[in-house]
Amino acid sequence: MKNYKKTLCSLPKNFALFAVTFLFIALIFTSCNNQPKKVDKQPETSSQQPAANKQISPNFNADSAYYFVQKQCDFGPRVTNSDEAKKCGDWIVGELKKYTDNVIEQKTTITNFDDRKLNIRNIIAEINPKAKKRIMLCSHWDSRPYADKDNVDPTKPILGANDGASGVGVLMEIARILKSNPVDIGIDLILFDAEDLGKNEYRHSYCLGSQYWSTNLHHPGYTAEFGVLLDMVGGVNATFAWEANSEEYAKPYLEKVWSTAQNLGYSKQFIYFQYGGIEDDHFYVNKNARIPTIDIIHLENTPNTFPEYHHTHRDNMSVIDRGTLKAVGQTLLEVIYSEK
């Protein structure tokens, strides 16, 4: 993890140097390249993009999802172990109990890279807990304890409206909709704690909640047909690209989600470009729990990879866009309602 949050292989800063060295490096380490490349399925022109298909899922309410994002931010930064996190976590649990069949709080104490003891709290909400066929939808609900990319107050915690709250907001709205429009399959919503405490110089210091959950499943032998992780899914003009670990571990489901988004008319958000691997929560779900899981994460076709407000105090409600929340939420609903 260098330069960027959860990035396994860093982009070169000097484009000229990259151009010279790329061919040589590619022959040896083809997998360690965050430079975006076009996926074969990318339509060449807008006229070749697939027409939107008839929607079979209930409408995703972007205003409601926006409310759920705003409500989390109203508690302030949700840094693991903080009073704000406890209050927000209690609220999340209370809301999910309204919309799902069972809520489990997985609590444990772990040691951070700086030897601090952390009381983490993963939140798992089950829909149709007895159904054998299951889909796992997840996000992280904590926010970063320092604005390390900001020139102003870099040691203070960030609000994390997009990086944290947006994914939770989408999942809470999905739970609300499923309550009124039931499905036969099982859905598990997993909200990981302590995802954003890490520092790049300490390997595996991110994603502590998912590292714990993936080796201590909330039910022994738990599995799902596939999983989808949401990370930074509410930003203005957000683009979601094919991430390398998603492609390696869960390519059929990556294709399923992207084709669904394209068919619904969300080709501006779900783009066919491939990036290098991101050490996000899905990495540990794939590696340890062996559940094929993809990551829907804001990745830009620029050397910076993440949006310019990433890990700064500018990650507040001003960057949240209802249209982006709608694109992600409606796509996931369509995937769920297309399952048999």
C-alpha positions in Angstrom: 0.0 0.0 0.0 1.8 3.1 -1.2 0.8 6.6 -1.9 -3.0 6.0 -2.0 -5.4 4.4 0.4 -5.5 0.6 0.0 -3.5 0.7 -3.2 -1.2 -2.3 -3.7 0.7 -1.0 -6.7 1.3 2.8 -7.1 0.9 4.8 -10.3 4.1 6.3 -11.6 4.4 10.0 -11.0 6.4 10.8 -14.1 4.6 9.9 -17.3 7.7 10.0 -19.4 9.5 7.5 -17.1 6.4 5.4 -17.2 6.3 5.3 -21.0 9.9 4.1 -21.1 9.7 1.5 -18.4 6.2 0.2 -19.0 7.1 -2.4 -21.6 9.9 -3.9 -19.6 7.9 -4.0 -16.4 4.9 -5.4 -18.1 6.8 -8.5 -19.2 7.7 -9.3 -15.6 4.9 -7.9 -13.4 1.8 -7.6 -15.6 -0.5 -7.7 -12.5 1.2 -4.8 -10.7 -0.1 -1.9 -12.8 -2.6 0.7 -11.6 -2.5 2.5 -15.0 -6.0 2.2 -16.3 -6.6 0.2 -19.4 -9.7 -0.3 -21.6 -11.6 -3.5 -21.0 -12.5 -5.3 -24.2 -16.3 -4.8 -23.6 -16.1 -1.1 -23.6 -18.3 0.3 -26.4 -16.3 2.4 -28.9 -19.0 5.0 -29.4 -22.1 6.1 -27.6 -24.2 4.8 -30.5 -22.9 1.3 -29.7 -23.9 1.4 -26.0 -26.7 -1.0 -25.1 -30.1 0.5 -24.9 -31.6 0.6 -21.4 -33.7 -2.6 -20.7 -37.0 -2.7 -18.9 -36.4 -2.4 -15.1 -37.7 -5.3 -13.1 -36.7 -4.0 -9.6 -38.5 -1.5 -7.4 -37.4 2.1 -7.8 -34.4 3.0 -5.6 -35.2 6.2 -3.7 -32.1 8.4 -3.9 -33.6 11.0 -1.6 -34.0 8.4 1.1 -30.4 7.1 0.6 -29.2 10.7 0.8 -31.0 11.1 4.1 -29.3 8.0 5.5 -25.9 9.4 4.4 -26.7 12.8 6.0 -27.9 11.2 9.2 -24.5 9.4 9.7 -22.6 12.6 9.1 -24.7 14.4 11.6 -23.0 12.3 14.3 -19.7 13.7 13.2 -16.6 11.6 12.2 -17.3 8.0 13.1 -13.7 7.0 14.1 -13.5 3.6 15.7 -13.6 3.8 19.5 -15.1 7.3 19.5 -18.3 8.4 21.2 -19.6 9.6 17.8 -19.0 6.1 16.4 -20.9 4.5 19.3 -23.9 6.8 18.8 -24.0 6.3 15.1 -23.5 2.6 15.4 -26.5 2.4 17.8 -28.6 4.4 15.3 -27.6 2.1 12.4 -28.4 -1.0 14.4 -31.8 0.4 15.4 -32.7 1.3 11.8 -31.6 -2.1 10.4 -33.7 -3.8 13.0 -36.7 -2.1 11.4 -36.0 -3.4 7.9 -34.3 -6.8 8.4 -35.0 -10.1 10.1 -32.0 -10.2 12.4 -29.1 -8.0 13.3 -25.8 -9.3 14.8 -23.2 -7.1 16.4 -19.8 -8.7 16.1 -17.5 -7.1 18.7 -13.9 -7.7 19.5 -10.7 -6.0 20.6 -7.8 -5.9 18.3 -4.4 -4.2 18.3 -3.7 -1.4 15.8 -0.3 -0.8 14.0 0.5 1.7 16.7 -0.2 -0.8 19.5 -3.4 0.8 20.5 -6.3 -1.5 21.5 -9.3 -1.0 19.4 -12.9 -2.1 20.3 -14.3 -2.8 16.8 -17.9 -3.4 16.0 -19.0 -5.1 12.8 -22.7 -4.9 12.1 -24.4 -7.8 10.2 -28.1 -7.6 9.1 -29.8 -10.7 7.8 -32.8 -10.9 5.4 -34.4 -14.3 5.0 -31.8 -15.9 7.3 -33.1 -19.5 6.5 -32.7 -19.1 2.7 -29.9 -21.3 1.3 -29.0 -19.0 -1.6 -27.5 -15.8 -0.3 -25.9 -12.6 -1.6 -23.6 -10.5 0.6 -23.6 -6.7 0.3 -21.1 -4.8 2.4 -19.5 -1.5 3.1 -17.5 0.1 5.9 -19.1 2.5 8.4 -16.1 4.1 10.1 -14.4 7.3 9.0 -10.7 8.2 8.8 -9.1 9.6 12.0 -6.8 12.0 10.1 -7.0 14.2 7.0 -3.5 13.2 5.8 -4.1 14.6 2.3 -5.2 18.0 3.5 -3.1 21.1 4.1 -5.6 22.2 6.8 -5.9 20.3 10.1 -4.3 17.1 8.7 -4.3 15.4 12.1 -8.0 15.9 12.7 -10.6 13.2 11.7 -12.6 13.6 8.5 -16.4 13.4 8.1 -16.2 10.7 5.5 -19.5 11.5 3.7 -18.4 9.6 0.6 -15.7 7.4 2.1 -17.8 5.4 4.4 -21.3 6.9 4.8 -22.3 6.7 1.2 -22.0 2.9 1.0 -23.9 2.4 4.2 -26.6 4.8 3.0 -27.2 2.8 -0.1 -27.4 -0.5 1.8 -29.8 0.9 4.3 -32.1 2.1 1.5 -31.9 -1.3 -0.1 -32.9 -2.9 3.2 -35.8 -0.5 3.5 -37.0 -1.4 0.0 -36.6 -5.1 0.5 -38.8 -4.9 3.6 -41.7 -3.7 1.5 -40.8 -5.7 -1.6 -39.7 -9.2 -0.4 -37.5 -11.6 -2.3 -37.0 -15.3 -1.8 -33.2 -15.3 -1.6 -31.2 -14.4 1.4 -29.5 -11.1 1.7 -26.8 -10.2 4.2 -25.7 -6.6 4.8 -22.3 -6.5 6.5 -20.9 -3.1 7.7 -17.3 -3.4 8.6 -15.6 -1.3 11.3 -12.0 0.0 11.4 -11.5 0.0 7.6 -9.9 3.4 7.4 -7.4 3.6 10.3 -4.4 2.5 8.4 -1.3 4.1 7.1 0.4 3.1 3.9 3.8 2.3 5.5 2.1 -0.4 7.6 1.0 -3.4 5.6 -2.4 -4.7 6.3 -3.2 -1.8 8.6 -6.4 -1.0 6.7 -9.6 -3.1 6.7 -9.2 -4.4 10.3 -12.9 -5.2 10.6 -13.1 -7.3 7.5 -9.8 -9.0 8.4 -11.4 -10.1 11.6 -14.8 -11.1 10.2 -13.3 -13.1 7.3 -11.5 -15.3 9.8 -14.2 -15.3 12.4 -17.5 -15.6 10.5 -20.7 -14.6 12.2 -22.0 -18.1 11.6 -19.6 -21.0 11.3 -19.4 -22.1 7.7 -21.2 -19.0 6.5 -21.0 -18.5 2.7 -22.8 -16.6 -0.1 -23.0 -17.1 -3.8 -21.2 -13.8 -4.3 -20.6 -10.4 -2.6 -20.5 -6.8 -3.5 -18.5 -4.2 -1.6 -19.4 -0.5 -1.8 -16.8 2.1 -1.2 -17.1 5.8 -2.1 -20.3 5.3 -4.1 -22.0 8.7 -3.7 -19.6 11.3 -5.2 -20.4 13.9 -7.9 -19.4 12.6 -11.4 -18.2 9.3 -9.8 -16.8 6.6 -12.1 -16.5 2.9 -11.2 -13.9 0.9 -13.0 -13.0 -2.8 -13.0 -10.6 -3.3 -10.1 -8.0 -6.1 -10.5 -8.8 -8.1 -7.4 -12.5 -8.1 -8.3 -11.6 -9.4 -11.7 -9.2 -12.1 -10.4 -11.5 -13.5 -7.7 -15.0 -12.8 -9.0 -15.0 -11.8 -12.7 -18.4 -13.4 -13.6 -20.1 -11.2 -11.0 -18.1 -8.2 -12.0 -19.5 -8.7 -15.5 -23.0 -9.3 -14.2 -23.1 -6.0 -12.2 -21.5 -3.9 -15.0 -23.8 -5.3 -17.7 -26.8 -4.7 -15.4 -25.7 -1.1 -14.9 -25.1 -0.6 -18.6 -28.6 -2.0 -19.4 -30.2 0.4 -17.0 -28.5 3.3 -18.6 -25.7 4.0 -16.1 -22.7 3.7 -18.5 -21.3 7.1 -17.5 -20.8 5.8 -13.9 -19.9 2.1 -14.6 -17.1 2.3 -17.1 -15.1 -0.4 -18.7 -11.6 0.4 -17.6 -9.4 -1.9 -15.5 -7.3 -0.7 -12.6 -4.7 -2.4 -10.5 -5.6 -4.2 -7.2 -7.0 -2.3 -4.3 -6.5 -3.6 -0.8 -10.1 -3.0 0.3 -12.4 -5.1 2.4 -13.3 -7.4 -0.5 -9.7 -8.5 -0.7 -9.9 -10.2 2.7 -13.4 -11.6 2.0 -12.1 -13.2 -1.1 -8.8 -14.4 0.4 -10.0 -15.6 3.8 -13.8 -16.3 3.5 -13.5 -17.6 -0.1 -16.6 -15.7 -1.1 -16.2 -14.2 -4.7 -16.7 -10.5 -4.0 -16.3 -7.4 -6.2 -15.6 -3.8 -5.2 -17.7 -0.9 -6.6 -15.3 1.9 -5.8 -14.8 5.4 -7.1 -11.7 5.2 -9.4 -10.9 7.9 -11.9 -9.1 7.7 -15.2 -6.3 9.9 -13.9 -2.9 9.4 -12.2 -4.5 10.3 -8.9 -6.8 7.3 -8.9 -9.2 8.6 -6.2 -11.2 11.8 -6.2 -9.4 15.0 -5.2 -11.1 15.3 -1.9 -10.1 11.8 -0.8 -8.8 11.8 2.8 -9.4 15.5 3.2 -12.0 17.5 5.1 -13.7 18.2 1.8 -15.2 14.8 2.0 -18.4 16.1 3.3 -22.1 16.3 2.2 -21.2 18.8 -0.5 -19.7 16.0 -2.6 -22.6 13.6 -2.4 -24.8 13.3 -5.5 -28.2 11.7 -5.5 -27.7 10.6 -9.1 -24.7 8.6 -8.2 -26.5 7.0 -5.2 -29.3 6.1 -7.6 -27.0 4.5 -10.2 -25.4 2.3 -7.6 -28.5 1.5 -5.6 -30.7 0.8 -8.6 -28.1 -1.5 -10.2 -27.8 -3.6 -7.0 -31.6 -3.8 -6.7 -31.8 -5.0 -10.3 -29.1 -7.7 -9.6 -31.0 -8.9 -6.5 -34.4 -9.1 -8.3 -32.9 -10.9 -11.3 -31.7 -13.7 -9.1 -33.8 -16.8 -8.8 
